[in-house]
C-alpha cells in the first residue's frame, strides 16, 4: 500500500496507537519493534480490541485487508508524520538543546496560546518515535506547533528536523548532557547546531541567546535571526530583545513594555527561557498584555522547578532529569534562594560514559567550593566519590534515612537523573 493510501486511512482514523494497553477504538495500530518487544505479535489483539487497521512489517497468518504490510513500521510512521506535516501550512517551532527544552517549550506554548491554537509536544514525546506521534496529533484547527526534539547522539537532531520540517527554532544551550552518546562537549555543540544547519538550508528563522558566544557563532550562517539577551541596557527592537530582571529570587520579576511581570520561576537560567518565549511571542505578533498573561500563567510542574510545602519542611523539586551542567545551575539557583537549614539531595547523573567518575567528583568539589555542608549523595556513582557527605547507594536508602531523621524547618533540594526517581523522597519528608 502506498504512503498516500495509508494517509487516506489516517484521515478517516486519525488516532495512532502503538500499545494495546492504551488502545483507542477505531485507531490505527502501528506494530513497532524494540529490543525487548515486537508489536507484530499484538496485531491481532489490537484488532480484537477495536483498532480499525494495523500496520505490520512481518507476515501474519490469516491476515485480511485490515492488516497493512509495509517494509518497516517505524519508517512508515515517520514518513506518514512528515507527509501530514507537509499538508498543513503552519509555523513549526523546533526546540533543541541540553537543558531547559521542556520549560522553554511550556513557556513558549503558554505565551502563544494567548492568541493561537497551539499544539506542543506532550510529555517527553521528543525522540524518533515520539516526534512523529506528536506531529500526527496536528489538525486543521491548530495554527502553530511547538515541538521539542531530544537527541543523544550526533546526526539525530538533523534526522528529526527532516521529519518535522521546522520553519523556525531555538537551541536553548549547550551542556554536558548525554556525553556517553555525544562523546564530548564538542559533540554536543555539533549535534545541537544541526538545527541551525537545517534552518540555514531552508531559509528558516533562528531565535538565539545573544549572551551565548557559542550559539551566536554556530548560528551565524542562518540568514534570519532574532536575538534575545539579558542586559541592563534595555532594547526592544525588531531583531533584538534585551531585558534585565529586577528580581531573580525567590521568583523572577521584570518589566516588559510597561508591563510588570512576575513569573513562578526563579534563577537567571530560567530568565533566559522566559526571554526566548517573549522573543517568539513578539515575533508572532502578541501584544505586551498577552505576553504577560502567558508568562504569568505558566506554573512549574512535572518534577521541574516545583516548590512543595509540607507540614514541617519545604522542598524544591527539580528531579525530572540531570546532567553536570543543569545540576550546577540548579544548585547555584537553590543556594541563592531564601530558606532555612538547606539540605541538598543529589542523585546520580546518567549517560556520562567515560566521564562518569570525573563529573561526579567535580560535582562534589562544586558543592564544597560553595561551602555546602548538608549534602546527601545518592547513587552508585556518587558513592564512589571522595566526599565529606553522607552517601547512599540507592534512593530507598536515602528515603529510609530521611524518614528516620524526622527533619523539621528545613528546605530540601532534590535533583538527579530520571532513573534515580529522586521524587520518591518527597513522600518521606514530613
QUIWORA-V580893 format. One record per residue. N is the residue number from 1. RES is the residue in one small letter. SS is DSSP state (h for helix, s for strand, l for the rest). OMEGA is omega in radians with two decimals (999 if undefined). BURIAL is # if it has 16 or more other C-alpha atoms within 10 Angstrom, else .. Layout:
# QUIWORA-V580893
N/RES/SS/OMEGA/BURIAL
N/RES/SS/OMEGA/BURIAL
This chain:
# QUIWORA-V580893
1/x/l/-3.12/.
2/x/l/3.11/.
3/x/h/3.14/.
4/x/h/3.12/.
5/x/h/3.07/.
6/x/h/3.13/#
7/x/h/3.09/#
8/x/h/3.07/.
9/x/h/3.13/.
10/x/h/-3.14/#
11/x/h/3.09/.
12/x/h/-3.13/.
13/x/l/-2.94/#
14/x/l/3.08/#
15/x/l/-3.14/#
16/x/s/3.08/#
17/x/s/3.09/#
18/x/l/-3.06/#
19/x/l/-3.11/#
20/x/h/3.12/#
21/x/h/-3.13/.
22/x/h/-2.99/.
23/x/l/3.10/#
24/x/l/-3.12/#
25/x/l/3.14/#
26/x/l/-3.07/#
27/x/l/2.90/#
28/x/s/-3.13/#
29/x/s/3.09/#
30/x/s/-3.05/#
31/x/l/-3.12/#
32/x/l/3.07/#
33/x/s/3.04/#
34/x/l/3.14/.
35/x/l/-3.04/.
36/x/l/3.13/.
37/x/l/3.12/.
38/x/s/-3.08/.
39/x/h/3.11/#
40/x/h/-3.12/#
41/x/h/-3.09/.
42/x/h/-3.07/#
43/x/h/3.14/#
44/x/h/3.12/#
45/x/h/3.13/.
46/x/h/3.10/#
47/x/h/3.12/#
48/x/h/-3.13/.
49/x/l/3.03/.
50/x/l/3.09/#
51/x/l/-3.14/#
52/x/l/3.12/#
53/x/s/3.04/#
54/x/s/3.11/#
55/x/s/-3.03/#
56/x/s/3.04/#
57/x/l/3.01/#
58/x/l/3.09/#
59/x/l/3.11/.
60/x/l/-3.08/.
61/x/l/3.08/.
62/x/l/-3.10/.
63/x/l/3.12/.
64/x/l/-3.06/.
65/x/l/3.11/.
66/x/l/3.09/.
67/x/s/-3.14/#
68/x/s/-3.07/#
69/x/s/3.12/#
70/x/l/3.14/#
71/x/l/-3.10/.
72/x/l/-3.06/.
73/x/h/-3.10/#
74/x/h/3.13/#
75/x/h/3.10/.
76/x/h/3.10/#
77/x/h/-3.12/#
78/x/h/3.14/#
79/x/h/3.10/#
80/x/h/3.14/#
81/x/h/3.12/#
82/x/h/3.12/#
83/x/h/3.12/#
84/x/h/3.14/#
85/x/h/-3.10/#
86/x/h/3.10/.
87/x/h/-3.07/.
88/x/l/-3.10/.
89/x/l/-3.12/.
90/x/l/3.08/.
91/x/s/3.08/#
92/x/s/-3.09/#
93/x/s/3.10/#
94/x/s/3.12/#
95/x/s/3.09/#
96/x/s/3.12/#
97/x/l/-3.08/#
98/x/l/-3.09/#
99/x/l/3.01/#
100/x/l/-3.12/#
101/x/h/-3.05/#
102/x/h/3.10/#
103/x/h/3.11/#
104/x/h/3.10/#
105/x/h/-3.11/#
106/x/h/3.12/#
107/x/h/3.12/#
108/x/h/3.14/#
109/x/h/-3.14/#
110/x/h/3.12/#
111/x/h/-3.07/#
112/x/h/3.13/#
113/x/l/3.09/#
114/x/l/-3.11/#
115/x/l/-2.99/#
116/x/l/2.93/#
117/x/l/-2.96/.
118/x/s/2.91/#
119/x/s/3.05/#
120/x/s/-3.10/#
121/x/l/3.09/#
122/x/l/3.09/#
123/x/l/-3.11/.
124/x/l/3.13/.
125/x/l/-3.00/#
126/x/l/-3.11/#
127/x/l/-3.04/#
128/x/l/3.03/#
129/x/l/-3.10/#
130/x/h/-3.13/#
131/x/h/3.10/#
132/x/h/3.09/#
133/x/h/3.09/#
134/x/h/-3.12/#
135/x/h/-3.12/#
136/x/l/2.99/#
137/x/l/3.10/#
138/x/l/3.07/#
139/x/l/3.11/.
140/x/l/3.14/.
141/x/l/-3.13/.
142/x/l/3.13/.
143/x/l/3.14/#
144/x/s/3.03/#
145/x/s/3.08/#
146/x/s/-2.92/#
147/x/s/3.06/#
148/x/s/3.13/#
149/x/l/-3.11/#
150/x/l/-3.14/#
151/x/l/3.04/#
152/x/l/3.02/#
153/x/l/-3.12/#
154/x/l/-3.13/#
155/x/l/-3.12/.
156/x/h/3.10/#
157/x/h/3.10/#
158/x/h/3.13/#
159/x/h/3.14/#
160/x/h/3.08/#
161/x/h/3.13/#
162/x/h/3.08/.
163/x/h/-2.99/#
164/x/h/-3.12/#
165/x/l/-3.13/#
166/x/l/3.05/#
167/x/l/3.07/#
168/x/s/-3.08/#
169/x/s/-3.09/#
170/x/s/2.94/#
171/x/s/-3.06/#
172/x/l/-3.13/#
173/x/l/3.04/#
174/x/l/-3.12/#
175/x/l/-3.07/#
176/x/l/3.11/#
177/x/l/3.07/#
178/x/l/-3.11/#
179/x/h/3.10/#
180/x/h/-3.14/#
181/x/h/-3.11/#
182/x/h/3.08/#
183/x/l/-3.10/#
184/x/l/3.08/#
185/x/h/3.09/.
186/x/h/3.07/.
187/x/h/3.09/#
188/x/h/-3.11/#
189/x/h/3.12/#
190/x/h/-3.12/#
191/x/h/-3.13/#
192/x/h/-3.11/#
193/x/h/3.06/#
194/x/h/3.06/#
195/x/h/3.11/#
196/x/h/3.12/#
197/x/h/-3.14/#
198/x/h/-3.12/#
199/x/h/3.06/#
200/x/h/-3.10/#
201/x/h/-3.04/.
202/x/h/-3.12/.
203/x/l/3.12/.
204/x/l/-3.07/#
205/x/s/3.10/#
206/x/s/2.97/#
207/x/s/-2.94/#
208/x/s/3.08/#
209/x/s/-3.08/#
210/x/l/3.09/#
211/x/l/-3.09/.
212/x/l/-3.06/.
213/x/h/-3.13/.
214/x/h/3.13/.
215/x/h/3.11/#
216/x/h/-3.14/.
217/x/h/-3.08/.
218/x/h/-3.10/#
219/x/l/-2.99/#
220/x/l/-3.09/.
221/x/l/3.09/.
222/x/l/-3.02/#
223/x/l/-3.08/.
224/x/s/3.14/#
225/x/s/2.96/#
226/x/s/-3.05/#
227/x/s/3.00/#
228/x/s/-3.13/#
229/x/s/3.06/#
230/x/s/3.06/#
231/x/l/3.14/.
232/x/l/-3.13/.
233/x/l/-3.03/.
234/x/l/3.09/.
235/x/s/3.12/.
236/x/s/-3.13/.
237/x/l/-3.10/.
238/x/l/-3.09/.
239/x/l/-3.07/.
240/x/s/3.10/#
241/x/s/-3.13/#
242/x/s/3.14/#
243/x/s/3.05/#
244/x/l/3.08/#
245/x/s/3.01/#
246/x/s/3.12/.
247/x/s/3.09/.
248/x/l/-3.10/#
249/x/l/-0.10/#
250/x/l/3.05/#
251/x/l/-3.07/.
252/x/l/3.08/#
253/x/s/3.11/#
254/x/s/3.12/#
255/x/s/3.09/.
256/x/s/3.11/#
257/x/l/3.12/.
258/x/l/3.07/.
259/x/s/3.07/.
260/x/s/-3.02/.
261/x/s/3.11/#
262/x/s/-3.13/#
263/x/l/3.04/#
264/x/l/3.14/#
265/x/l/3.11/#
266/x/l/3.04/#
267/x/l/-3.09/#
268/x/h/3.12/#
269/x/h/3.06/#
270/x/h/3.05/#
271/x/h/3.03/#
272/x/h/3.13/#
273/x/h/3.11/#
274/x/h/3.12/#
275/x/h/3.09/#
276/x/h/-3.14/#
277/x/h/3.11/#
278/x/h/-3.13/#
279/x/h/3.13/#
280/x/h/3.11/#
281/x/h/3.12/#
282/x/h/-3.14/#
283/x/h/-3.11/.
284/x/l/2.92/.
285/x/l/3.10/.
286/x/l/3.10/#
287/x/l/-3.08/.
288/x/h/-3.14/#
289/x/h/3.10/#
290/x/h/3.12/#
291/x/h/3.09/#
292/x/h/-3.12/#
293/x/h/-3.14/#
294/x/h/3.14/#
295/x/h/-3.05/#
296/x/h/-3.12/#
297/x/h/3.11/.
298/x/l/3.09/#
299/x/l/3.14/#
300/x/l/-3.13/#
301/x/l/3.07/.
302/x/l/3.05/.
303/x/l/-3.12/#
304/x/l/3.04/#
305/x/l/-3.12/#
306/x/s/2.97/#
307/x/s/3.12/#
308/x/s/3.13/.
309/x/s/3.05/.
310/x/l/-3.07/.
311/x/l/-3.06/.
312/x/l/-3.06/.
313/x/s/3.04/#
314/x/s/-3.09/#
315/x/s/2.96/#
316/x/s/-3.04/#
317/x/s/3.14/#
318/x/l/-2.89/#
319/x/l/3.13/#
320/x/l/3.12/#
321/x/l/-3.12/#
322/x/l/2.91/#
323/x/l/-3.07/#
324/x/h/-3.11/#
325/x/h/-3.10/#
326/x/h/-3.13/#
327/x/h/3.11/#
328/x/h/-3.14/.
329/x/h/-3.09/.
330/x/h/3.09/#
331/x/h/3.13/#
332/x/h/3.12/.
333/x/h/-3.13/#
334/x/h/3.14/#
335/x/h/-3.12/.
336/x/h/-3.11/.
337/x/l/2.99/#
338/x/l/-3.14/.
339/x/l/-3.09/.
340/x/l/2.99/.
341/x/l/-3.05/.
342/x/s/3.12/#
343/x/s/3.13/#
344/x/s/3.06/#
345/x/s/-3.04/#
346/x/s/3.12/#
347/x/s/-3.14/#
348/x/l/3.04/#
349/x/l/-3.04/#
350/x/l/3.05/#
351/x/l/3.09/#
352/x/l/3.09/#
353/x/h/-3.09/.
354/x/h/-3.13/.
355/x/h/-3.00/.
356/x/h/-3.08/#
357/x/h/-3.12/.
358/x/h/-3.07/.
359/x/h/3.09/#
360/x/h/3.07/#
361/x/h/3.09/#
362/x/h/3.14/.
363/x/h/3.05/#
364/x/h/3.12/#
365/x/h/3.11/.
366/x/h/3.12/.
367/x/h/3.13/#
368/x/h/-3.14/.
369/x/h/3.07/.
370/x/l/3.14/.
371/x/l/-3.10/.
372/x/l/-3.10/#
373/x/l/-3.08/.
374/x/l/-3.12/#
375/x/s/3.05/#
376/x/s/-3.14/#
377/x/s/-3.01/#
378/x/s/3.08/#
379/x/l/-3.07/#
380/x/h/3.13/.
381/x/h/3.10/#
382/x/h/-3.14/#
383/x/h/-3.12/#
384/x/l/-3.10/.
385/x/l/2.98/#
386/x/l/-3.03/.
387/x/l/3.09/#
388/x/l/-3.09/.
389/x/l/3.04/#
390/x/s/-3.12/.
391/x/s/3.11/#
392/x/s/-3.10/#
393/x/l/-3.10/#
394/x/l/3.12/#
395/x/h/-3.13/#
396/x/h/3.09/#
397/x/h/3.10/.
398/x/h/3.13/#
399/x/h/3.12/#
400/x/h/3.13/.
401/x/h/-3.10/.
402/x/h/3.14/#
403/x/h/-3.12/.
404/x/h/-3.06/.
405/x/h/3.11/.
406/x/l/3.12/.
407/x/l/3.11/#
408/x/l/-3.13/.
409/x/l/3.13/.
410/x/s/3.05/#
411/x/s/-3.06/#
412/x/s/3.03/#
413/x/s/-3.09/#
414/x/s/3.09/#
415/x/s/3.10/#
416/x/l/3.11/#
417/x/l/-3.03/#
418/x/h/-3.10/#
419/x/h/3.13/.
420/x/h/3.12/#
421/x/l/-3.10/#
422/x/h/3.12/#
423/x/h/3.09/#
424/x/h/-3.13/.
425/x/h/3.13/#
426/x/h/-3.06/#
427/x/h/-3.06/.
428/x/h/3.05/#
429/x/l/-2.99/#
430/x/l/999/#
